[in-house]
Amino acid sequence: MRYGSRYQDQDFLRAVGGQVAAISVGDDNPYGHPSSELVGLLQDFGALVARTDTDGTVAVVHGSDGLRVVSLG
């Protein structure tokens, strides 16, 4: 991905078929990333989206039920 911008290769994202997208968002982000278009696109492709600015520190873990995101606070 290109740093969370709205300019993404949709064919690539569709082909990858990611189940989880963990997005690190820095403080005072002047670019407004990740774009709402990107987040929506990831969700449309079936990915669970976790963002550090809204979900805190996150970890992606694998268990018997597959991948899931755990908020570490």
mmCIF file of the N, C-alpha and C atoms, coordinates in Angstrom:
data_MODEL
# 
_entry.id   MODEL 
# 
loop_
_atom_site.group_PDB 
_atom_site.id 
_atom_site.type_symbol 
_atom_site.label_atom_id 
_atom_site.label_alt_id 
_atom_site.label_comp_id 
_atom_site.label_asym_id 
_atom_site.label_entity_id 
_atom_site.label_seq_id 
_atom_site.pdbx_PDB_ins_code 
_atom_site.Cartn_x 
_atom_site.Cartn_y 
_atom_site.Cartn_z 
_atom_site.occupancy 
_atom_site.B_iso_or_equiv 
_atom_site.pdbx_formal_charge 
_atom_site.auth_seq_id 
_atom_site.auth_comp_id 
_atom_site.auth_asym_id 
_atom_site.auth_atom_id 
_atom_site.pdbx_PDB_model_num 
ATOM 1   N N  . MET A 1 1  ? 0.841   -1.183  0.000  1.00 0.00 ? 1  MET A N  1 
ATOM 2   C CA . MET A 1 1  ? 0.000   0.000   0.000  1.00 0.00 ? 1  MET A CA 1 
ATOM 3   C C  . MET A 1 1  ? 0.872   1.226   0.000  1.00 0.00 ? 1  MET A C  1 
ATOM 4   N N  . ARG A 1 2  ? 0.315   2.295   -0.419 1.00 0.00 ? 2  ARG A N  1 
ATOM 5   C CA . ARG A 1 2  ? 1.035   3.558   -0.477 1.00 0.00 ? 2  ARG A CA 1 
ATOM 6   C C  . ARG A 1 2  ? 0.684   4.420   0.721  1.00 0.00 ? 2  ARG A C  1 
ATOM 7   N N  . TYR A 1 3  ? 1.181   4.073   1.862  1.00 0.00 ? 3  TYR A N  1 
ATOM 8   C CA . TYR A 1 3  ? 1.080   4.914   3.050  1.00 0.00 ? 3  TYR A CA 1 
ATOM 9   C C  . TYR A 1 3  ? -0.329  5.346   3.397  1.00 0.00 ? 3  TYR A C  1 
ATOM 10  N N  . GLY A 1 4  ? -1.295  4.546   3.069  1.00 0.00 ? 4  GLY A N  1 
ATOM 11  C CA . GLY A 1 4  ? -2.665  4.851   3.452  1.00 0.00 ? 4  GLY A CA 1 
ATOM 12  C C  . GLY A 1 4  ? -3.374  5.851   2.572  1.00 0.00 ? 4  GLY A C  1 
ATOM 13  N N  . SER A 1 5  ? -2.794  6.184   1.430  1.00 0.00 ? 5  SER A N  1 
ATOM 14  C CA . SER A 1 5  ? -3.458  7.126   0.536  1.00 0.00 ? 5  SER A CA 1 
ATOM 15  C C  . SER A 1 5  ? -4.623  6.455   -0.177 1.00 0.00 ? 5  SER A C  1 
ATOM 16  N N  . ARG A 1 6  ? -5.430  7.259   -0.822 1.00 0.00 ? 6  ARG A N  1 
ATOM 17  C CA . ARG A 1 6  ? -6.571  6.696   -1.549 1.00 0.00 ? 6  ARG A CA 1 
ATOM 18  C C  . ARG A 1 6  ? -6.153  6.088   -2.884 1.00 0.00 ? 6  ARG A C  1 
ATOM 19  N N  . TYR A 1 7  ? -4.917  6.294   -3.282 1.00 0.00 ? 7  TYR A N  1 
ATOM 20  C CA . TYR A 1 7  ? -4.425  5.795   -4.567 1.00 0.00 ? 7  TYR A CA 1 
ATOM 21  C C  . TYR A 1 7  ? -3.808  4.415   -4.385 1.00 0.00 ? 7  TYR A C  1 
ATOM 22  N N  . GLN A 1 8  ? -4.644  3.397   -4.490 1.00 0.00 ? 8  GLN A N  1 
ATOM 23  C CA . GLN A 1 8  ? -4.216  2.014   -4.278 1.00 0.00 ? 8  GLN A CA 1 
ATOM 24  C C  . GLN A 1 8  ? -4.514  1.175   -5.518 1.00 0.00 ? 8  GLN A C  1 
ATOM 25  N N  . ASP A 1 9  ? -3.796  0.107   -5.652 1.00 0.00 ? 9  ASP A N  1 
ATOM 26  C CA . ASP A 1 9  ? -4.028  -0.845  -6.737 1.00 0.00 ? 9  ASP A CA 1 
ATOM 27  C C  . ASP A 1 9  ? -5.106  -1.825  -6.265 1.00 0.00 ? 9  ASP A C  1 
ATOM 28  N N  . GLN A 1 10 ? -6.324  -1.585  -6.698 1.00 0.00 ? 10 GLN A N  1 
ATOM 29  C CA . GLN A 1 10 ? -7.448  -2.410  -6.243 1.00 0.00 ? 10 GLN A CA 1 
ATOM 30  C C  . GLN A 1 10 ? -7.291  -3.862  -6.660 1.00 0.00 ? 10 GLN A C  1 
ATOM 31  N N  . ASP A 1 11 ? -6.733  -4.103  -7.832 1.00 0.00 ? 11 ASP A N  1 
ATOM 32  C CA . ASP A 1 11 ? -6.532  -5.485  -8.281 1.00 0.00 ? 11 ASP A CA 1 
ATOM 33  C C  . ASP A 1 11 ? -5.569  -6.219  -7.342 1.00 0.00 ? 11 ASP A C  1 
ATOM 34  N N  . PHE A 1 12 ? -4.519  -5.525  -6.909 1.00 0.00 ? 12 PHE A N  1 
ATOM 35  C CA . PHE A 1 12 ? -3.572  -6.119  -5.972 1.00 0.00 ? 12 PHE A CA 1 
ATOM 36  C C  . PHE A 1 12 ? -4.258  -6.453  -4.653 1.00 0.00 ? 12 PHE A C  1 
ATOM 37  N N  . LEU A 1 13 ? -4.993  -5.488  -4.098 1.00 0.00 ? 13 LEU A N  1 
ATOM 38  C CA . LEU A 1 13 ? -5.666  -5.720  -2.823 1.00 0.00 ? 13 LEU A CA 1 
ATOM 39  C C  . LEU A 1 13 ? -6.670  -6.866  -2.917 1.00 0.00 ? 13 LEU A C  1 
ATOM 40  N N  . ARG A 1 14 ? -7.388  -6.927  -4.022 1.00 0.00 ? 14 ARG A N  1 
ATOM 41  C CA . ARG A 1 14 ? -8.362  -8.005  -4.220 1.00 0.00 ? 14 ARG A CA 1 
ATOM 42  C C  . ARG A 1 14 ? -7.643  -9.352  -4.315 1.00 0.00 ? 14 ARG A C  1 
ATOM 43  N N  . ALA A 1 15 ? -6.529  -9.400  -5.044 1.00 0.00 ? 15 ALA A N  1 
ATOM 44  C CA . ALA A 1 15 ? -5.787  -10.647 -5.232 1.00 0.00 ? 15 ALA A CA 1 
ATOM 45  C C  . ALA A 1 15 ? -5.164  -11.140 -3.936 1.00 0.00 ? 15 ALA A C  1 
ATOM 46  N N  . VAL A 1 16 ? -4.700  -10.221 -3.101 1.00 0.00 ? 16 VAL A N  1 
ATOM 47  C CA . VAL A 1 16 ? -4.089  -10.603 -1.829 1.00 0.00 ? 16 VAL A CA 1 
ATOM 48  C C  . VAL A 1 16 ? -5.121  -11.246 -0.920 1.00 0.00 ? 16 VAL A C  1 
ATOM 49  N N  . GLY A 1 17 ? -6.327  -10.689 -0.907 1.00 0.00 ? 17 GLY A N  1 
ATOM 50  C CA . GLY A 1 17 ? -7.401  -11.258 -0.104 1.00 0.00 ? 17 GLY A CA 1 
ATOM 51  C C  . GLY A 1 17 ? -7.124  -11.248 1.387  1.00 0.00 ? 17 GLY A C  1 
ATOM 52  N N  . GLY A 1 18 ? -6.498  -10.190 1.872  1.00 0.00 ? 18 GLY A N  1 
ATOM 53  C CA . GLY A 1 18 ? -6.147  -10.108 3.284  1.00 0.00 ? 18 GLY A CA 1 
ATOM 54  C C  . GLY A 1 18 ? -7.367  -10.155 4.199  1.00 0.00 ? 18 GLY A C  1 
ATOM 55  N N  . GLN A 1 19 ? -7.231  -10.881 5.289  1.00 0.00 ? 19 GLN A N  1 
ATOM 56  C CA . GLN A 1 19 ? -8.311  -10.981 6.264  1.00 0.00 ? 19 GLN A CA 1 
ATOM 57  C C  . GLN A 1 19 ? -8.273  -9.844  7.274  1.00 0.00 ? 19 GLN A C  1 
ATOM 58  N N  . VAL A 1 20 ? -7.070  -9.326  7.517  1.00 0.00 ? 20 VAL A N  1 
ATOM 59  C CA . VAL A 1 20 ? -6.881  -8.287  8.530  1.00 0.00 ? 20 VAL A CA 1 
ATOM 60  C C  . VAL A 1 20 ? -5.975  -7.209  7.955  1.00 0.00 ? 20 VAL A C  1 
ATOM 61  N N  . ALA A 1 21 ? -6.310  -5.953  8.238  1.00 0.00 ? 21 ALA A N  1 
ATOM 62  C CA . ALA A 1 21 ? -5.453  -4.821  7.880  1.00 0.00 ? 21 ALA A CA 1 
ATOM 63  C C  . ALA A 1 21 ? -5.179  -4.035  9.152  1.00 0.00 ? 21 ALA A C  1 
ATOM 64  N N  . ALA A 1 22 ? -3.934  -4.071  9.629  1.00 0.00 ? 22 ALA A N  1 
ATOM 65  C CA . ALA A 1 22 ? -3.531  -3.311  10.804 1.00 0.00 ? 22 ALA A CA 1 
ATOM 66  C C  . ALA A 1 22 ? -2.832  -2.051  10.302 1.00 0.00 ? 22 ALA A C  1 
ATOM 67  N N  . ILE A 1 23 ? -3.412  -0.907  10.622 1.00 0.00 ? 23 ILE A N  1 
ATOM 68  C CA . ILE A 1 23 ? -2.913  0.363   10.102 1.00 0.00 ? 23 ILE A CA 1 
ATOM 69  C C  . ILE A 1 23 ? -2.382  1.212   11.243 1.00 0.00 ? 23 ILE A C  1 
ATOM 70  N N  . SER A 1 24 ? -1.097  1.522   11.180 1.00 0.00 ? 24 SER A N  1 
ATOM 71  C CA . SER A 1 24 ? -0.462  2.375   12.182 1.00 0.00 ? 24 SER A CA 1 
ATOM 72  C C  . SER A 1 24 ? -0.659  3.832   11.759 1.00 0.00 ? 24 SER A C  1 
ATOM 73  N N  . VAL A 1 25 ? -1.263  4.618   12.647 1.00 0.00 ? 25 VAL A N  1 
ATOM 74  C CA . VAL A 1 25 ? -1.547  6.019   12.346 1.00 0.00 ? 25 VAL A CA 1 
ATOM 75  C C  . VAL A 1 25 ? -0.797  6.885   13.344 1.00 0.00 ? 25 VAL A C  1 
ATOM 76  N N  . GLY A 1 26 ? 0.095   7.744   12.840 1.00 0.00 ? 26 GLY A N  1 
ATOM 77  C CA . GLY A 1 26 ? 0.904   8.590   13.706 1.00 0.00 ? 26 GLY A CA 1 
ATOM 78  C C  . GLY A 1 26 ? 0.130   9.789   14.237 1.00 0.00 ? 26 GLY A C  1 
ATOM 79  N N  . ASP A 1 27 ? 0.620   10.327  15.345 1.00 0.00 ? 27 ASP A N  1 
ATOM 80  C CA . ASP A 1 27 ? 0.045   11.546  15.923 1.00 0.00 ? 27 ASP A CA 1 
ATOM 81  C C  . ASP A 1 27 ? 0.251   12.718  14.959 1.00 0.00 ? 27 ASP A C  1 
ATOM 82  N N  . ASP A 1 28 ? -0.700  13.632  14.959 1.00 0.00 ? 28 ASP A N  1 
ATOM 83  C CA . ASP A 1 28 ? -0.601  14.847  14.133 1.00 0.00 ? 28 ASP A CA 1 
ATOM 84  C C  . ASP A 1 28 ? -0.290  14.533  12.678 1.00 0.00 ? 28 ASP A C  1 
ATOM 85  N N  . ASN A 1 29 ? -0.993  13.567  12.134 1.00 0.00 ? 29 ASN A N  1 
ATOM 86  C CA . ASN A 1 29 ? -0.800  13.133  10.752 1.00 0.00 ? 29 ASN A CA 1 
ATOM 87  C C  . ASN A 1 29 ? -1.314  14.210  9.806  1.00 0.00 ? 29 ASN A C  1 
ATOM 88  N N  . PRO A 1 30 ? -0.426  14.967  9.136  1.00 0.00 ? 30 PRO A N  1 
ATOM 89  C CA . PRO A 1 30 ? -0.871  16.072  8.282  1.00 0.00 ? 30 PRO A CA 1 
ATOM 90  C C  . PRO A 1 30 ? -1.509  15.626  6.966  1.00 0.00 ? 30 PRO A C  1 
ATOM 91  N N  . TYR A 1 31 ? -1.345  14.361  6.608  1.00 0.00 ? 31 TYR A N  1 
ATOM 92  C CA . TYR A 1 31 ? -1.869  13.877  5.328  1.00 0.00 ? 31 TYR A CA 1 
ATOM 93  C C  . TYR A 1 31 ? -3.276  13.315  5.425  1.00 0.00 ? 31 TYR A C  1 
ATOM 94  N N  . GLY A 1 32 ? -3.764  13.100  6.634  1.00 0.00 ? 32 GLY A N  1 
ATOM 95  C CA . GLY A 1 32 ? -5.099  12.539  6.792  1.00 0.00 ? 32 GLY A CA 1 
ATOM 96  C C  . GLY A 1 32 ? -5.179  11.064  6.471  1.00 0.00 ? 32 GLY A C  1 
ATOM 97  N N  . HIS A 1 33 ? -4.045  10.374  6.482  1.00 0.00 ? 33 HIS A N  1 
ATOM 98  C CA . HIS A 1 33 ? -4.023  8.948   6.202  1.00 0.00 ? 33 HIS A CA 1 
ATOM 99  C C  . HIS A 1 33 ? -4.373  8.156   7.453  1.00 0.00 ? 33 HIS A C  1 
ATOM 100 N N  . PRO A 1 34 ? -5.001  7.040   7.314  1.00 0.00 ? 34 PRO A N  1 
ATOM 101 C CA . PRO A 1 34 ? -5.420  6.427   6.062  1.00 0.00 ? 34 PRO A CA 1 
ATOM 102 C C  . PRO A 1 34 ? -6.685  7.104   5.533  1.00 0.00 ? 34 PRO A C  1 
ATOM 103 N N  . SER A 1 35 ? -6.794  7.126   4.242  1.00 0.00 ? 35 SER A N  1 
ATOM 104 C CA . SER A 1 35 ? -7.973  7.739   3.634  1.00 0.00 ? 35 SER A CA 1 
ATOM 105 C C  . SER A 1 35 ? -9.210  6.886   3.891  1.00 0.00 ? 35 SER A C  1 
ATOM 106 N N  . SER A 1 36 ? -10.336 7.533   3.960  1.00 0.00 ? 36 SER A N  1 
ATOM 107 C CA . SER A 1 36 ? -11.592 6.799   4.153  1.00 0.00 ? 36 SER A CA 1 
ATOM 108 C C  . SER A 1 36 ? -11.865 5.883   2.962  1.00 0.00 ? 36 SER A C  1 
ATOM 109 N N  . GLU A 1 37 ? -11.391 6.288   1.772  1.00 0.00 ? 37 GLU A N  1 
ATOM 110 C CA . GLU A 1 37 ? -11.563 5.448   0.585  1.00 0.00 ? 37 GLU A CA 1 
ATOM 111 C C  . GLU A 1 37 ? -10.813 4.128   0.746  1.00 0.00 ? 37 GLU A C  1 
ATOM 112 N N  . LEU A 1 38 ? -9.578  4.197   1.271  1.00 0.00 ? 38 LEU A N  1 
ATOM 113 C CA . LEU A 1 38 ? -8.797  2.984   1.466  1.00 0.00 ? 38 LEU A CA 1 
ATOM 114 C C  . LEU A 1 38 ? -9.443  2.087   2.514  1.00 0.00 ? 38 LEU A C  1 
ATOM 115 N N  . VAL A 1 39 ? -9.834  2.649   3.638  1.00 0.00 ? 39 VAL A N  1 
ATOM 116 C CA . VAL A 1 39 ? -10.456 1.857   4.702  1.00 0.00 ? 39 VAL A CA 1 
ATOM 117 C C  . VAL A 1 39 ? -11.718 1.177   4.167  1.00 0.00 ? 39 VAL A C  1 
ATOM 118 N N  . GLY A 1 40 ? -12.536 1.917   3.445  1.00 0.00 ? 40 GLY A N  1 
ATOM 119 C CA . GLY A 1 40 ? -13.751 1.344   2.859  1.00 0.00 ? 40 GLY A CA 1 
ATOM 120 C C  . GLY A 1 40 ? -13.441 0.233   1.875  1.00 0.00 ? 40 GLY A C  1 
ATOM 121 N N  . LEU A 1 41 ? -12.413 0.433   1.060  1.00 0.00 ? 41 LEU A N  1 
ATOM 122 C CA . LEU A 1 41 ? -12.018 -0.578  0.083  1.00 0.00 ? 41 LEU A CA 1 
ATOM 123 C C  . LEU A 1 41 ? -11.578 -1.868  0.774  1.00 0.00 ? 41 LEU A C  1 
ATOM 124 N N  . LEU A 1 42 ? -10.761 -1.723  1.809  1.00 0.00 ? 42 LEU A N  1 
ATOM 125 C CA . LEU A 1 42 ? -10.325 -2.906  2.556  1.00 0.00 ? 42 LEU A CA 1 
ATOM 126 C C  . LEU A 1 42 ? -11.512 -3.643  3.169  1.00 0.00 ? 42 LEU A C  1 
ATOM 127 N N  . GLN A 1 43 ? -12.434 -2.884  3.742  1.00 0.00 ? 43 GLN A N  1 
ATOM 128 C CA . GLN A 1 43 ? -13.631 -3.496  4.321  1.00 0.00 ? 43 GLN A CA 1 
ATOM 129 C C  . GLN A 1 43 ? -14.490 -4.153  3.253  1.00 0.00 ? 43 GLN A C  1 
ATOM 130 N N  . ASP A 1 44 ? -14.617 -3.513  2.095  1.00 0.00 ? 44 ASP A N  1 
ATOM 131 C CA . ASP A 1 44 ? -15.389 -4.095  0.992  1.00 0.00 ? 44 ASP A CA 1 
ATOM 132 C C  . ASP A 1 44 ? -14.801 -5.430  0.547  1.00 0.00 ? 44 ASP A C  1 
ATOM 133 N N  . PHE A 1 45 ? -13.474 -5.556  0.632  1.00 0.00 ? 45 PHE A N  1 
ATOM 134 C CA . PHE A 1 45 ? -12.807 -6.793  0.247  1.00 0.00 ? 45 PHE A CA 1 
ATOM 135 C C  . PHE A 1 45 ? -12.805 -7.810  1.376  1.00 0.00 ? 45 PHE A C  1 
ATOM 136 N N  . GLY A 1 46 ? -13.460 -7.496  2.491  1.00 0.00 ? 46 GLY A N  1 
ATOM 137 C CA . GLY A 1 46 ? -13.634 -8.452  3.570  1.00 0.00 ? 46 GLY A CA 1 
ATOM 138 C C  . GLY A 1 46 ? -12.601 -8.409  4.680  1.00 0.00 ? 46 GLY A C  1 
ATOM 139 N N  . ALA A 1 47 ? -11.729 -7.407  4.678  1.00 0.00 ? 47 ALA A N  1 
ATOM 140 C CA . ALA A 1 47 ? -10.707 -7.332  5.721  1.00 0.00 ? 47 ALA A CA 1 
ATOM 141 C C  . ALA A 1 47 ? -11.259 -6.664  6.975  1.00 0.00 ? 47 ALA A C  1 
ATOM 142 N N  . LEU A 1 48 ? -10.850 -7.178  8.125  1.00 0.00 ? 48 LEU A N  1 
ATOM 143 C CA . LEU A 1 48 ? -11.108 -6.515  9.386  1.00 0.00 ? 48 LEU A CA 1 
ATOM 144 C C  . LEU A 1 48 ? -10.042 -5.435  9.518  1.00 0.00 ? 48 LEU A C  1 
ATOM 145 N N  . VAL A 1 49 ? -10.456 -4.184  9.666  1.00 0.00 ? 49 VAL A N  1 
ATOM 146 C CA . VAL A 1 49 ? -9.513  -3.067  9.726  1.00 0.00 ? 49 VAL A CA 1 
ATOM 147 C C  . VAL A 1 49 ? -9.347  -2.617  11.173 1.00 0.00 ? 49 VAL A C  1 
ATOM 148 N N  . ALA A 1 50 ? -8.097  -2.589  11.634 1.00 0.00 ? 50 ALA A N  1 
ATOM 149 C CA . ALA A 1 50 ? -7.760  -2.092  12.964 1.00 0.00 ? 50 ALA A CA 1 
ATOM 150 C C  . ALA A 1 50 ? -6.801  -0.923  12.795 1.00 0.00 ? 50 ALA A C  1 
ATOM 151 N N  . ARG A 1 51 ? -7.101  0.178   13.478 1.00 0.00 ? 51 ARG A N  1 
ATOM 152 C CA . ARG A 1 51 ? -6.291  1.399   13.367 1.00 0.00 ? 51 ARG A CA 1 
ATOM 153 C C  . ARG A 1 51 ? -5.773  1.790   14.752 1.00 0.00 ? 51 ARG A C  1 
ATOM 154 N N  . THR A 1 52 ? -4.500  2.157   14.800 1.00 0.00 ? 52 THR A N  1 
ATOM 155 C CA . THR A 1 52 ? -3.939  2.503   16.094 1.00 0.00 ? 52 THR A CA 1 
ATOM 156 C C  . THR A 1 52 ? -4.501  3.804   16.654 1.00 0.00 ? 52 THR A C  1 
ATOM 157 N N  . ASP A 1 53 ? -5.005  4.684   15.791 1.00 0.00 ? 53 ASP A N  1 
ATOM 158 C CA . ASP A 1 53 ? -5.566  5.938   16.304 1.00 0.00 ? 53 ASP A CA 1 
ATOM 159 C C  . ASP A 1 53 ? -6.943  5.739   16.924 1.00 0.00 ? 53 ASP A C  1 
ATOM 160 N N  . THR A 1 54 ? -7.654  4.705   16.522 1.00 0.00 ? 54 THR A N  1 
ATOM 161 C CA . THR A 1 54 ? -8.987  4.462   17.080 1.00 0.00 ? 54 THR A CA 1 
ATOM 162 C C  . THR A 1 54 ? -9.032  3.223   17.977 1.00 0.00 ? 54 THR A C  1 
ATOM 163 N N  . ASP A 1 55 ? -8.125  2.275   17.747 1.00 0.00 ? 55 ASP A N  1 
ATOM 164 C CA . ASP A 1 55 ? -8.149  1.014   18.493 1.00 0.00 ? 55 ASP A CA 1 
ATOM 165 C C  . ASP A 1 55 ? -6.990  0.875   19.478 1.00 0.00 ? 55 ASP A C  1 
ATOM 166 N N  . GLY A 1 56 ? -6.101  1.848   19.519 1.00 0.00 ? 56 GLY A N  1 
ATOM 167 C CA . GLY A 1 56 ? -4.933  1.741   20.387 1.00 0.00 ? 56 GLY A CA 1 
ATOM 168 C C  . GLY A 1 56 ? -3.913  0.779   19.796 1.00 0.00 ? 56 GLY A C  1 
ATOM 169 N N  . THR A 1 57 ? -3.017  0.326   20.619 1.00 0.00 ? 57 THR A N  1 
ATOM 170 C CA . THR A 1 57 ? -2.017  -0.645  20.185 1.00 0.00 ? 57 THR A CA 1 
ATOM 171 C C  . THR A 1 57 ? -2.723  -1.963  19.898 1.00 0.00 ? 57 THR A C  1 
ATOM 172 N N  . VAL A 1 58 ? -2.457  -2.529  18.727 1.00 0.00 ? 58 VAL A N  1 
ATOM 173 C CA . VAL A 1 58 ? -3.131  -3.761  18.330 1.00 0.00 ? 58 VAL A CA 1 
ATOM 174 C C  . VAL A 1 58 ? -2.115  -4.835  17.973 1.00 0.00 ? 58 VAL A C  1 
ATOM 175 N N  . ALA A 1 59 ? -2.549  -6.064  18.098 1.00 0.00 ? 59 ALA A N  1 
ATOM 176 C CA . ALA A 1 59 ? -1.760  -7.213  17.666 1.00 0.00 ? 59 ALA A CA 1 
ATOM 177 C C  . ALA A 1 59 ? -2.670  -8.134  16.873 1.00 0.00 ? 59 ALA A C  1 
ATOM 178 N N  . VAL A 1 60 ? -2.132  -8.711  15.836 1.00 0.00 ? 60 VAL A N  1 
ATOM 179 C CA . VAL A 1 60 ? -2.857  -9.709  15.061 1.00 0.00 ? 60 VAL A CA 1 
ATOM 180 C C  . VAL A 1 60 ? -2.381  -11.068 15.549 1.00 0.00 ? 60 VAL A C  1 
ATOM 181 N N  . VAL A 1 61 ? -3.316  -11.878 15.999 1.00 0.00 ? 61 VAL A N  1 
ATOM 182 C CA . VAL A 1 61 ? -2.971  -13.189 16.551 1.00 0.00 ? 61 VAL A CA 1 
ATOM 183 C C  . VAL A 1 61 ? -3.706  -14.278 15.787 1.00 0.00 ? 61 VAL A C  1 
ATOM 184 N N  . HIS A 1 62 ? -3.121  -15.445 15.795 1.00 0.00 ? 62 HIS A N  1 
ATOM 185 C CA . HIS A 1 62 ? -3.726  -16.584 15.119 1.00 0.00 ? 62 HIS A CA 1 
ATOM 186 C C  . HIS A 1 62 ? -4.115  -17.622 16.170 1.00 0.00 ? 62 HIS A C  1 
ATOM 187 N N  . GLY A 1 63 ? -5.350  -18.007 16.128 1.00 0.00 ? 63 GLY A N  1 
ATOM 188 C CA . GLY A 1 63 ? -5.837  -19.035 17.035 1.00 0.00 ? 63 GLY A CA 1 
ATOM 189 C C  . GLY A 1 63 ? -6.552  -20.112 16.272 1.00 0.00 ? 63 GLY A C  1 
ATOM 190 N N  . SER A 1 64 ? -7.208  -20.980 16.986 1.00 0.00 ? 64 SER A N  1 
ATOM 191 C CA . SER A 1 64 ? -7.918  -22.084 16.343 1.00 0.00 ? 64 SER A CA 1 
ATOM 192 C C  . SER A 1 64 ? -9.060  -21.597 15.454 1.00 0.00 ? 64 SER A C  1 
ATOM 193 N N  . ASP A 1 65 ? -9.530  -20.374 15.728 1.00 0.00 ? 65 ASP A N  1 
ATOM 194 C CA . ASP A 1 65 ? -10.617 -19.806 14.921 1.00 0.00 ? 65 ASP A CA 1 
ATOM 195 C C  . ASP A 1 65 ? -10.108 -18.874 13.828 1.00 0.00 ? 65 ASP A C  1 
ATOM 196 N N  . GLY A 1 66 ? -8.817  -18.855 13.570 1.00 0.00 ? 66 GLY A N  1 
ATOM 197 C CA . GLY A 1 66 ? -8.242  -18.025 12.520 1.00 0.00 ? 66 GLY A CA 1 
ATOM 198 C C  . GLY A 1 66 ? -7.617  -16.750 13.074 1.00 0.00 ? 66 GLY A C  1 
ATOM 199 N N  . LEU A 1 67 ? -7.463  -15.752 12.213 1.00 0.00 ? 67 LEU A N  1 
ATOM 200 C CA . LEU A 1 67 ? -6.855  -14.490 12.607 1.00 0.00 ? 67 LEU A CA 1 
ATOM 201 C C  . LEU A 1 67 ? -7.846  -13.612 13.349 1.00 0.00 ? 67 LEU A C  1 
ATOM 202 N N  . ARG A 1 68 ? -7.334  -12.880 14.331 1.00 0.00 ? 68 ARG A N  1 
ATOM 203 C CA . ARG A 1 68 ? -8.152  -11.881 15.007 1.00 0.00 ? 68 ARG A CA 1 
ATOM 204 C C  . ARG A 1 68 ? -7.248  -10.784 15.505 1.00 0.00 ? 68 ARG A C  1 
ATOM 205 N N  . VAL A 1 69 ? -7.850  -9.656  15.812 1.00 0.00 ? 69 VAL A N  1 
ATOM 206 C CA . VAL A 1 69 ? -7.113  -8.496  16.301 1.00 0.00 ? 69 VAL A CA 1 
ATOM 207 C C  . VAL A 1 69 ? -7.397  -8.327  17.784 1.00 0.00 ? 69 VAL A C  1 
ATOM 208 N N  . VAL A 1 70 ? -6.330  -8.110  18.534 1.00 0.00 ? 70 VAL A N  1 
ATOM 209 C CA . VAL A 1 70 ? -6.431  -7.893  19.967 1.00 0.00 ? 70 VAL A CA 1 
ATOM 210 C C  . VAL A 1 70 ? -5.938  -6.490  20.264 1.00 0.00 ? 70 VAL A C  1 
ATOM 211 N N  . SER A 1 71 ? -6.744  -5.706  20.976 1.00 0.00 ? 71 SER A N  1 
ATOM 212 C CA . SER A 1 71 ? -6.316  -4.380  21.392 1.00 0.00 ? 71 SER A CA 1 
ATOM 213 C C  . SER A 1 71 ? -5.525  -4.506  22.688 1.00 0.00 ? 71 SER A C  1 
ATOM 214 N N  . LEU A 1 72 ? -4.337  -3.923  22.677 1.00 0.00 ? 72 LEU A N  1 
ATOM 215 C CA . LEU A 1 72 ? -3.469  -3.998  23.852 1.00 0.00 ? 72 LEU A CA 1 
ATOM 216 C C  . LEU A 1 72 ? -3.541  -2.748  24.712 1.00 0.00 ? 72 LEU A C  1 
ATOM 217 N N  . GLY A 1 73 ? -4.475  -1.862  24.342 1.00 0.00 ? 73 GLY A N  1 
ATOM 218 C CA . GLY A 1 73 ? -4.683  -0.676  25.158 1.00 0.00 ? 73 GLY A CA 1 
ATOM 219 C C  . GLY A 1 73 ? -4.114  0.570   24.666 1.00 0.00 ? 73 GLY A C  1 
# 
